[in-house]
Amino acid sequence: MISSVVDIGSNSIKLLVARGGNAEPVFEALSETRLSPDAESARERISDEAFAAGVNAVRALAEQARAFSPAREAVVGTSLFRTAENARAFADAVFRATGTPMRILSGREEAELVAAGAATDPAVRTPCAIFDLGGGSLEFVAKTDAAPRSGDAAESWALGAVRASRRFFSDASGKIPTEEISALRAFARAAVAPCLPREIPRGAQFVFCGGAAGICARFAAEKNGGNGGEIPAEIFEELLRKMSGKTTAERVARGVPAKRADIFPAALAVFAEVCAVCGVRSFLYTRRNLRYGLCAALCRGDAAAFGF
């Protein structure tokens, strides 16, 4: 069976078309459409311009998916849609544009689907502690066995790179002052420390997901000659020191994707603090997160466990 998932995040919209219960990719596409507001406000709202661009991007990705005749389709929204005041209007517009209902995931649902996606990666072993950092939120799941839906603990915090950068940095396009980095790290520590590391199983493998983790994995591979496997956690502190003292143009010149250059230091600060709290020495990067988990569940026919 082939299934498709459009995953609408704060910073990008992703499509996965996959086959079978292990979600083997058939086709993938990405639209770097940032829906998250540019400024912090008491009432979060997707701007009219971003709203229209986002709906158009979802429509285009859904049309691409249907070229593969998926038996099951899903469209999901994550952190931004749990807080934006016009989230329901966006979901309604997506349904009119695609004919597929858009499901707004709770934080726990998002975390459990991330874990289900990571479980399709043969390099991921259990027990494990999985962290997925997106634009709007940071998800955590502790797994003690390899079952597709098995989370002994699952948490979601509003610590995504876009949201954190917007809240703590006065000018994310410039050099980030040390005191702003420190304020973000203190906030992250206060958020995650109450449940970490006590929820992490003894001997757990640390698994990191998301765009920023992927960039860090690439930098680490370039540094050690392309060797795969576990990545030293010190890469976050090292890159944070280098990138926070650069402008976005300088970050891009050093290999950070242009669409992520402004939010990359915030992502590094959050990951670095997670590692400090949990005593992480090394981690595995996997690109198999939410959309892989949902595609696999749709193909297996057990997506009802996640509410689909």
C-alpha positions in Angstrom: 0.0 0.0 0.0 1.1 3.6 -0.7 0.1 6.5 1.6 0.9 10.2 1.7 1.3 12.8 4.4 1.5 16.5 4.2 3.0 17.9 7.4 2.4 21.6 7.9 4.8 23.2 10.3 5.7 26.7 11.5 8.7 27.0 9.2 8.1 24.5 6.3 5.5 22.2 4.7 6.7 18.7 3.9 5.3 15.9 1.8 6.1 12.2 2.1 4.7 9.5 -0.2 5.7 6.1 1.2 5.1 2.4 0.7 4.5 -0.3 3.3 4.5 -0.6 7.1 8.1 0.6 7.3 7.4 3.8 5.3 9.9 3.3 2.4 10.0 6.6 0.6 8.5 6.8 -2.9 8.5 10.6 -3.2 9.3 13.6 -1.0 8.9 17.3 -1.5 9.4 20.4 0.6 7.9 23.9 0.5 9.9 26.4 2.6 6.8 28.4 3.5 7.1 30.0 6.9 3.7 30.4 8.5 4.8 31.5 11.9 4.4 35.3 12.7 7.5 37.4 12.5 6.9 39.1 15.9 6.0 37.9 19.3 2.5 38.9 20.3 -0.2 37.9 22.9 -2.5 36.7 20.0 -0.6 34.5 17.5 -2.0 34.9 14.0 -1.0 33.6 10.6 -0.7 36.7 8.4 -2.9 37.0 5.3 0.1 36.7 3.0 1.4 33.6 4.8 -2.1 32.1 5.0 -2.5 32.3 1.2 1.0 31.0 0.5 0.5 28.1 2.9 -2.8 27.0 1.4 -1.3 27.2 -2.1 1.7 25.2 -1.0 -0.5 22.4 0.6 -2.6 22.3 -2.6 0.5 21.9 -4.8 2.0 19.2 -2.6 -1.3 17.3 -2.4 -1.5 17.3 -6.2 2.0 15.9 -6.4 1.1 13.2 -4.0 -2.0 12.1 -6.0 0.2 11.4 -9.0 1.2 8.2 -7.0 -2.4 7.2 -6.3 -2.0 6.8 -2.5 -4.6 4.5 -0.9 -4.6 6.7 2.2 -3.9 10.5 2.5 -3.5 12.7 5.6 -2.8 16.4 6.1 -1.7 17.4 9.6 -0.8 20.7 11.3 1.6 20.9 14.3 2.6 23.4 17.0 1.5 26.6 15.3 -2.0 25.4 14.8 -2.4 24.6 18.5 -2.0 28.3 19.3 -2.8 30.5 16.2 -6.2 32.2 16.5 -7.0 31.6 12.8 -5.8 27.9 12.8 -9.4 26.6 12.2 -9.9 29.0 9.2 -6.6 27.7 7.7 -7.7 24.1 8.2 -11.0 24.9 6.5 -9.2 26.5 3.6 -6.9 23.5 3.2 -10.0 21.2 3.1 -11.6 23.3 0.4 -8.3 23.3 -1.6 -7.5 19.6 -1.3 -10.6 17.7 -0.3 -8.7 16.2 2.6 -9.5 17.2 6.2 -6.6 18.8 8.0 -6.0 17.3 11.4 -4.4 19.6 14.1 -2.3 17.3 16.3 -2.0 17.7 20.0 1.5 17.9 21.4 1.4 14.3 22.6 0.0 13.0 19.3 2.9 14.8 17.5 5.4 13.3 19.9 4.1 9.8 19.5 4.1 10.0 15.7 7.7 11.3 15.8 8.5 8.2 17.8 6.6 5.9 15.4 8.6 7.4 12.6 12.0 7.0 14.3 11.0 3.3 14.9 11.1 2.7 11.1 14.9 3.6 11.1 16.9 0.4 11.6 19.7 2.5 13.2 17.4 3.4 16.1 17.4 0.9 19.0 15.5 0.8 22.2 15.5 2.0 24.9 15.8 5.4 23.4 15.1 9.1 24.1 13.9 10.9 21.0 13.9 14.7 20.6 12.4 16.4 17.5 12.9 20.2 17.2 10.7 22.0 14.7 9.8 25.6 14.1 7.2 25.8 16.8 7.9 23.1 19.3 10.3 20.6 20.8 8.9 17.0 21.2 10.3 14.3 23.5 9.4 10.7 23.7 11.0 7.9 25.8 10.7 4.4 24.3 11.5 1.2 26.0 10.5 -1.2 23.2 10.3 -1.2 19.5 6.5 -1.2 19.2 5.3 1.4 16.7 3.3 3.2 19.4 5.2 3.0 22.6 6.0 6.0 24.7 6.7 5.6 28.3 6.8 9.4 28.5 5.9 12.0 25.9 6.2 15.8 26.2 5.9 18.8 23.9 7.2 22.3 24.7 6.8 25.6 22.9 10.5 25.7 22.2 10.7 25.5 18.4 13.4 27.4 16.6 11.2 30.0 15.0 9.2 30.7 18.2 12.3 30.8 20.4 14.2 33.1 18.0 11.2 35.4 17.8 10.8 35.6 21.6 14.4 35.9 22.7 16.5 37.5 20.0 16.1 41.2 19.2 17.6 40.8 15.7 18.0 37.2 14.6 19.6 38.3 11.3 22.6 39.8 13.1 25.1 38.7 15.7 23.2 37.4 18.7 24.3 39.0 22.1 25.5 36.5 24.7 22.9 37.7 27.2 20.1 36.8 24.7 21.5 33.3 24.2 21.8 32.9 28.0 18.1 34.0 28.4 16.9 31.4 25.9 19.0 28.6 27.5 17.7 29.5 30.9 14.1 29.3 29.7 14.8 26.0 27.9 16.4 24.5 31.0 13.4 25.6 33.2 11.0 24.0 30.8 12.7 20.6 30.3 14.5 20.0 33.5 11.4 19.1 35.6 10.9 15.9 33.6 14.3 15.3 32.1 16.4 13.3 32.7 14.2 11.3 35.1 12.0 10.1 32.3 14.9 8.8 30.2 15.5 5.0 30.5 18.8 3.8 31.7 21.2 3.1 28.8 19.0 4.9 26.3 20.2 5.9 22.9 19.7 9.6 22.2 18.0 10.3 18.8 17.6 13.8 17.4 15.3 14.8 14.5 14.3 17.9 12.6 15.9 20.3 10.2 18.5 21.8 12.6 19.6 18.4 13.8 20.1 17.4 10.1 22.3 20.5 9.5 24.4 19.7 12.5 24.7 16.1 11.3 26.0 17.4 8.0 28.5 19.7 9.7 29.7 16.8 11.9 30.1 14.5 8.8 32.2 17.1 7.0 34.3 17.5 10.1 35.1 13.8 10.6 35.4 12.9 6.9 31.9 11.7 6.2 31.7 8.9 8.8 28.1 8.1 9.9 26.8 6.8 13.1 26.7 8.6 16.5 27.5 12.3 16.5 29.3 14.0 19.4 26.9 16.2 21.3 29.6 18.9 21.6 28.7 19.8 18.0 25.8 22.0 19.3 28.0 24.0 21.6 30.7 24.3 19.0 28.3 25.5 16.3 26.5 27.8 18.7 29.8 29.6 19.5 30.5 30.0 15.8 27.1 30.9 14.4 25.7 33.2 17.1 28.6 35.6 16.4 27.8 35.7 12.6 25.1 37.5 10.6 22.6 35.4 8.5 24.7 36.1 5.4 27.8 34.8 7.1 25.9 31.7 8.3 24.8 31.0 4.8 28.3 31.5 3.5 29.4 28.8 6.0 26.8 26.3 4.8 23.6 27.0 6.7 20.5 26.9 4.4 19.3 30.4 3.7 15.8 29.7 4.8 17.0 28.5 8.2 20.0 30.9 8.8 18.0 33.3 11.1 16.6 30.5 13.4 19.7 28.2 13.5 21.3 29.8 16.6 18.0 29.4 18.5 17.8 25.7 17.5 21.5 25.2 18.6 20.8 26.8 22.0 17.8 24.6 22.7 19.6 21.4 21.6 22.7 22.4 23.6 20.7 22.9 26.7 18.8 19.6 26.3 22.2 17.9 26.1 23.5 19.7 29.2 20.4 18.8 31.2 20.4 15.1 30.1 24.2 14.6 30.0 24.1 13.6 26.4 27.5 12.7 25.0 26.5 11.6 21.5 23.3 11.2 19.5 22.0 9.6 16.3 20.3 11.8 13.7 17.3 10.4 11.9 15.2 12.1 9.3 12.4 9.6 9.9 10.1 11.5 12.2 6.4 12.5 12.1 5.5 12.0 8.5 7.2 8.6 8.4 5.4 7.5 11.5 2.0 8.5 10.1 2.7 7.1 6.6 3.7 3.8 8.2 0.6 3.6 10.3 -1.7 4.4 7.4 0.0 1.7 5.3 -0.3 -0.9 8.2 -3.9 0.0 8.8 -3.4 0.9 12.5 -3.5 4.7 12.2 -6.7 4.6 14.4 -4.3 4.3 17.3 -3.3 7.9 16.5 -6.8 9.0 15.9 -6.9 8.7 12.1 
